[in-house]
Amino acid sequence: MHNPVGIRSLSVSFPSIIRTNDYYKENYPKLVAQAEQQGLAKLFSPAKSTPSNEFELEMMPHMSDPFRGTIERRVLSPGESSLTLEYRAAKDALDAAQLSADQVDLLIVSSVSPEYIGYGNAAFIARQLGLKCGAWNLDATCGSTPVALETACAMVKTGTYRNVLVAISCTYSRFLDEDDTLSWFFSDGAGAFVVSPLEVNQGILGTKTVNTSALCDQLRGKIAQDKQGKPHLRFQVSKNINKIMGETATEFLRTCCQGAAAAAGVTLDQIDFFIFNTPTAWFASFCIRVLGIDPERTIDIFPLYANIGAVLALANLYHAIQLGKIRENDLVLIYGFGAASSACATVMRWGDVALGTAPPKGERL
């Protein structure tokens, strides 16, 4: 018998600063002029002179752009952190669900990366929210949203928990210098949702998860010192990541999406709306090509936010609901993947989901 459990409320939170491409053109004109010899261009260029897979086919139209399709990115301002973004999103999700702190039975937090080396953010967010329940840290890198959703739903289905609060953040700007062209492609943000029992026949219907060990050596963190001499992480991206992503992305996508649909007892043709984490300007079109779906059955918020990692799926989901593209009782598929972690797809019958306050417009630089 189907146990109706799924998302009850959803919120997103973003930094107050928006950097446009003009910011880099004005402040780093030489870097923009030499962009094709820098990190971002080396990361996203075809392995051969002609595209060899669906990923590269969709990438090609962006090769003449030094920003590789990135338009705007959100960046932490002084006083903002992964903790401030997570707290704001979590508080909004609780308010939207009309839940008090003592009604939360479990907090799950996934931060890419946590504010402090050696500690996850969960206990800090629990303290800020005044929660008395357990606070768990979960790591599935950029695939954290569907993995955390699957975990939270499993907890509620046991009957031990009723309301599970999940907070997800990604603050890439902390790990890249702005004069590194890779920073053009990365962004910051957070999202949160509450998982609770839903109406009969709603909630998660099927899930398929696989590991992404093929990407284990492609993105690494290195401990360095900041200007104050404090240790912090810096990201290093492998030169082969584009080739490996191109070779594996299709299989991950098909395996998870088809597997989740089969587990739910439906076909991909029956899915009303698809939510993908969209880490590049062409990932949505790549998914459309591989799965053979109508472009109207998905959304792509990459132009607004760039690559916000694990938060991409939540931002796409939030805006799709806000625009009326997803309605109660629609069949919705959410897909996400993370390097050196997991790829996961979940099919659910959408419930009556309350949205948190709309994110502020921010200050464009």
C-alpha positions as CSV (number, residue, x, y, z in Angstrom):
1,M,0.0,0.0,0.0
2,H,1.3,3.5,-0.9
3,N,2.3,5.6,2.1
4,P,1.6,9.2,1.1
5,V,4.7,11.2,2.2
6,G,6.3,14.1,0.4
7,I,7.1,17.8,0.3
8,R,4.8,20.1,2.3
9,S,6.5,23.4,1.9
10,L,9.5,24.8,0.0
11,S,11.6,27.9,0.2
12,V,14.8,29.4,-1.4
13,S,17.3,31.9,-0.2
14,F,20.0,33.8,-2.1
15,P,22.8,36.3,-1.4
16,S,22.2,40.0,-1.9
17,I,24.9,40.5,-4.5
18,I,24.4,39.6,-8.2
19,R,27.4,39.7,-10.4
20,T,26.7,40.1,-14.1
21,N,29.1,39.5,-17.0
22,D,29.6,43.3,-17.2
23,Y,31.3,43.1,-13.8
24,Y,34.0,40.9,-15.1
25,K,34.3,42.8,-18.4
26,E,34.8,46.1,-16.5
27,N,37.1,44.8,-13.7
28,Y,39.0,42.0,-15.6
29,P,39.1,43.1,-19.3
30,K,42.4,41.3,-19.9
31,L,41.1,38.1,-18.3
32,V,38.0,38.2,-20.5
33,A,40.1,38.8,-23.6
34,Q,42.3,35.8,-22.7
35,A,39.4,33.6,-21.5
36,E,39.9,30.8,-24.0
37,Q,43.3,30.1,-22.4
38,Q,41.9,30.0,-18.8
39,G,40.2,27.5,-16.6
40,L,36.5,27.8,-17.6
41,A,37.2,27.4,-21.3
42,K,39.5,24.5,-20.7
43,L,36.8,22.9,-18.5
44,F,34.1,23.2,-21.1
45,S,35.5,22.5,-24.6
46,P,34.9,19.4,-26.7
47,A,37.4,16.6,-26.1
48,K,37.8,16.4,-29.9
49,S,37.3,18.8,-32.8
50,T,33.7,17.5,-33.3
51,P,31.1,16.6,-30.6
52,S,31.2,12.9,-29.6
53,N,28.2,12.7,-27.3
54,E,24.9,14.4,-26.5
55,F,26.4,16.5,-23.8
56,E,29.0,18.0,-26.2
57,L,26.3,18.5,-28.9
58,E,24.3,20.7,-26.6
59,M,27.5,22.5,-25.4
60,M,28.7,23.6,-28.8
61,P,26.4,26.6,-29.3
62,H,28.0,28.2,-26.2
63,M,31.7,27.8,-27.3
64,S,31.8,31.3,-28.8
65,D,30.9,32.8,-25.4
66,P,33.8,33.3,-23.0
67,F,31.3,32.9,-20.1
68,R,30.0,29.6,-21.6
69,G,26.4,30.7,-21.3
70,T,26.6,32.1,-17.7
71,I,24.7,35.4,-17.4
72,E,24.3,36.1,-13.7
73,R,25.7,34.6,-10.5
74,R,24.8,35.2,-6.8
75,V,27.7,35.9,-4.5
76,L,27.9,36.1,-0.7
77,S,28.3,39.7,0.6
78,P,30.2,40.5,3.9
79,G,28.1,39.2,6.8
80,E,26.5,36.4,4.7
81,S,27.4,32.7,4.9
82,S,26.1,29.3,4.2
83,L,24.6,29.4,7.7
84,T,22.7,32.7,7.1
85,L,21.3,31.4,3.8
86,E,20.3,28.0,5.3
87,Y,18.7,29.6,8.3
88,R,16.6,32.0,6.2
89,A,15.4,29.3,3.9
90,A,14.7,26.9,6.8
91,K,12.7,29.5,8.7
92,D,10.7,30.4,5.6
93,A,9.9,26.8,4.9
94,L,8.7,26.3,8.5
95,D,6.6,29.5,8.3
96,A,5.1,28.4,5.0
97,A,4.2,25.0,6.5
98,Q,2.8,26.8,9.6
99,L,5.0,24.7,11.9
100,S,6.6,25.7,15.1
101,A,10.1,24.6,16.2
102,D,8.7,22.0,18.6
103,Q,6.7,20.4,15.8
104,V,9.9,19.5,13.9
105,D,11.0,15.9,14.6
106,L,14.3,15.9,12.6
107,L,16.6,18.3,10.8
108,I,18.7,17.2,7.8
109,V,21.3,19.6,6.4
110,S,23.5,19.3,3.4
111,S,26.1,22.0,2.8
112,V,28.5,22.3,-0.1
113,S,30.6,23.0,1.9
114,P,29.9,23.5,5.7
115,E,31.0,26.7,7.3
116,Y,33.6,25.1,9.5
117,I,36.2,22.5,8.5
118,G,35.4,19.3,10.4
119,Y,31.8,20.2,11.4
120,G,28.5,20.1,9.4
121,N,26.1,23.0,9.7
122,A,23.1,21.0,11.1
123,A,23.7,21.7,14.8
124,F,24.3,25.4,14.2
125,I,21.0,25.7,12.2
126,A,19.2,23.7,14.9
127,R,20.4,26.1,17.5
128,Q,19.4,29.2,15.5
129,L,15.9,27.8,14.9
130,G,15.5,26.7,18.5
131,L,15.0,23.0,17.6
132,K,15.2,20.3,20.2
133,C,15.2,17.3,17.8
134,G,18.0,15.5,16.1
135,A,20.2,17.4,13.6
136,W,21.9,15.3,10.9
137,N,24.4,16.3,8.3
138,L,24.1,14.6,4.9
139,D,26.6,14.7,2.0
140,A,25.7,13.8,-1.6
141,T,27.6,16.8,-3.1
142,C,25.5,18.4,-5.9
143,G,23.0,15.4,-5.8
144,S,22.0,16.2,-2.2
145,T,18.4,17.5,-3.0
146,P,16.9,14.2,-4.3
147,V,19.0,12.1,-1.9
148,A,17.9,14.2,1.1
149,L,14.3,14.1,-0.1
150,E,14.5,10.3,-0.3
151,T,16.0,10.1,3.2
152,A,13.5,12.4,4.8
153,C,10.6,10.6,3.2
154,A,11.9,7.2,4.4
155,M,12.1,8.6,7.9
156,V,8.5,9.8,7.9
157,K,7.3,6.6,6.4
158,T,8.7,4.6,9.4
159,G,6.2,6.5,11.6
160,T,9.0,7.5,14.0
161,Y,9.0,11.1,12.5
162,R,6.2,13.2,11.3
163,N,7.8,16.5,10.1
164,V,11.4,16.5,8.8
165,L,13.0,19.8,7.9
166,V,15.7,19.7,5.2
167,A,18.1,22.6,4.4
168,I,20.5,22.6,1.4
169,S,23.2,25.1,0.6
170,C,26.0,25.7,-1.8
171,T,28.4,28.6,-1.4
172,Y,31.0,28.2,-4.1
173,S,32.3,31.8,-4.0
174,R,34.1,30.9,-0.7
175,F,36.4,28.5,-2.6
176,L,37.3,30.4,-5.8
177,D,39.0,33.7,-6.4
178,E,37.0,36.1,-8.6
179,D,40.0,36.5,-10.9
180,D,39.7,32.8,-11.6
181,T,37.5,32.3,-14.7
182,L,35.9,29.2,-13.0
183,S,34.2,31.7,-10.6
184,W,32.2,33.0,-13.6
185,F,30.4,29.7,-13.7
186,F,29.7,29.1,-9.9
187,S,27.2,30.8,-7.6
188,D,25.8,30.7,-4.0
189,G,22.3,29.9,-2.7
190,A,20.2,27.8,-0.3
191,G,16.8,26.1,-0.2
192,A,14.8,24.2,2.4
193,F,11.7,22.0,2.4
194,V,9.5,20.2,4.9
195,V,8.6,16.6,4.4
196,S,5.4,15.4,6.0
197,P,2.5,13.0,5.4
198,L,0.3,14.1,2.5
199,E,-3.1,13.3,1.1
200,V,-3.9,9.8,-0.2
201,N,-2.1,8.9,-3.5
202,Q,0.3,11.9,-3.2
203,G,4.0,12.0,-2.3
204,I,7.0,9.9,-3.5
205,L,6.0,7.0,-5.8
206,G,9.4,5.7,-6.9
207,T,13.1,6.4,-6.7
208,K,16.3,5.2,-8.5
209,T,19.8,6.0,-7.2
210,V,23.2,5.0,-8.5
211,N,26.7,6.0,-7.4
212,T,28.9,8.4,-9.4
213,S,32.2,6.9,-8.6
214,A,33.3,7.5,-12.2
215,L,33.6,11.2,-11.2
216,C,35.6,10.6,-8.0
217,D,38.8,12.3,-9.1
218,Q,37.3,15.2,-10.9
219,L,36.6,17.8,-8.2
220,R,38.6,18.1,-5.0
221,G,39.0,20.4,-2.1
222,K,42.4,21.6,-0.9
223,I,43.0,23.2,2.5
224,A,44.7,26.6,2.2
225,Q,45.0,29.7,4.3
226,D,42.9,32.9,3.8
227,K,44.2,36.4,4.2
228,Q,43.8,36.2,8.0
229,G,45.8,33.0,8.1
230,K,42.7,30.8,8.8
231,P,42.3,27.5,7.1
232,H,39.7,27.2,4.4
233,L,38.9,25.0,1.4
234,R,39.8,25.8,-2.2
235,F,38.3,23.9,-5.1
236,Q,40.4,22.1,-7.8
237,V,38.8,20.9,-10.9
238,S,40.3,18.2,-13.0
239,K,41.3,18.9,-16.6
240,N,39.4,15.8,-17.7
241,I,36.1,16.6,-16.0
242,N,34.4,17.7,-19.2
243,K,35.4,14.5,-21.0
244,I,34.3,12.3,-18.1
245,M,31.0,14.2,-17.7
246,G,30.2,13.9,-21.3
247,E,30.9,10.2,-21.3
248,T,28.8,9.4,-18.2
249,A,26.0,12.0,-18.1
250,T,23.7,10.2,-20.5
251,E,23.9,6.9,-18.7
252,F,23.3,8.5,-15.3
253,L,20.3,10.4,-16.5
254,R,18.6,7.6,-18.4
255,T,19.3,5.0,-15.7
256,C,17.9,7.1,-12.9
257,C,14.9,8.7,-14.7
258,Q,13.8,5.5,-16.3
259,G,14.4,3.5,-13.1
260,A,12.4,6.0,-11.0
261,A,9.5,6.0,-13.4
262,A,9.4,2.1,-13.5
263,A,9.5,2.0,-9.7
264,A,6.5,4.4,-9.7
265,G,4.7,2.3,-12.2
266,V,4.5,5.0,-14.8
267,T,6.3,5.9,-18.1
268,L,8.3,9.0,-18.8
269,D,5.5,10.1,-21.2
270,Q,3.2,10.2,-18.2
271,I,5.4,12.6,-16.2
272,D,3.8,16.1,-16.2
273,F,6.9,18.0,-15.3
274,F,10.6,17.4,-15.0
275,I,13.0,19.1,-12.6
276,F,16.7,18.8,-13.3
277,N,19.7,20.2,-11.5
278,T,21.1,22.4,-14.3
279,P,24.8,23.0,-13.6
280,T,25.5,24.4,-17.1
281,A,23.7,26.6,-19.6
282,W,23.0,23.5,-21.8
283,F,22.2,20.8,-19.2
284,A,18.4,21.3,-19.6
285,S,18.6,21.0,-23.4
286,F,20.8,17.9,-22.9
287,C,18.2,16.3,-20.7
288,I,15.5,17.2,-23.2
289,R,17.5,15.6,-26.0
290,V,18.4,12.4,-24.1
291,L,14.9,11.8,-22.7
292,G,13.0,13.0,-25.7
293,I,10.7,15.3,-23.8
294,D,8.8,18.5,-24.7
295,P,10.8,21.6,-23.6
296,E,7.6,22.9,-22.1
297,R,7.7,20.1,-19.5
298,T,10.8,21.4,-17.7
299,I,12.4,24.7,-16.6
300,D,15.9,26.1,-16.6
301,I,16.9,28.8,-14.1
302,F,20.7,28.7,-14.9
303,P,20.5,32.1,-16.6
304,L,19.3,33.6,-13.3
305,Y,21.7,31.8,-10.9
306,A,24.5,30.0,-12.7
307,N,25.7,26.8,-11.0
308,I,24.4,26.7,-7.4
309,G,25.2,23.0,-7.1
310,A,22.8,21.0,-4.9
311,V,20.4,24.0,-4.7
312,L,19.7,24.0,-8.5
313,A,16.9,21.4,-8.2
314,L,15.2,23.4,-5.5
315,A,15.5,26.7,-7.3
316,N,14.1,25.1,-10.5
317,L,11.3,23.6,-8.5
318,Y,10.5,26.8,-6.6
319,H,10.2,28.8,-9.8
320,A,8.2,26.2,-11.6
321,I,5.6,26.2,-8.8
322,Q,5.7,30.0,-8.7
323,L,5.0,30.2,-12.4
324,G,2.1,27.7,-12.2
325,K,3.9,25.1,-14.2
326,I,3.4,22.5,-11.5
327,R,-0.1,21.9,-9.9
328,E,-1.4,19.7,-7.2
329,N,-1.6,16.0,-8.3
330,D,0.8,16.4,-11.2
331,L,3.4,13.7,-11.7
332,V,6.8,15.4,-11.1
333,L,10.2,13.8,-11.6
334,I,13.2,15.4,-9.9
335,Y,16.7,14.4,-11.0
336,G,20.0,15.4,-9.5
337,F,23.6,14.2,-9.6
338,G,26.8,15.0,-7.8
339,A,30.5,14.2,-8.5
340,A,32.0,11.5,-6.4
341,S,28.6,10.8,-4.8
342,S,25.2,9.8,-6.3
343,A,22.8,10.4,-9.1
344,C,19.2,10.1,-8.1
345,A,15.7,10.5,-9.6
346,T,12.4,10.6,-7.7
347,V,8.9,10.5,-9.1
348,M,6.2,11.9,-6.9
349,R,2.5,12.9,-7.1
350,W,2.6,16.6,-6.2
351,G,0.7,17.7,-3.2
352,D,-0.5,21.1,-1.9
353,V,2.9,22.7,-1.4
354,A,3.2,26.1,0.3
355,L,6.0,28.4,-0.9
356,G,8.2,30.6,1.3
357,T,8.6,34.3,0.5
358,A,10.0,35.1,-2.9
359,P,13.8,35.8,-2.9
360,P,14.7,39.5,-3.1
361,K,16.0,40.9,-6.4
362,G,19.5,41.6,-5.1
363,E,22.0,44.2,-6.1
364,R,23.5,43.9,-9.6
365,L,27.2,44.6,-10.0
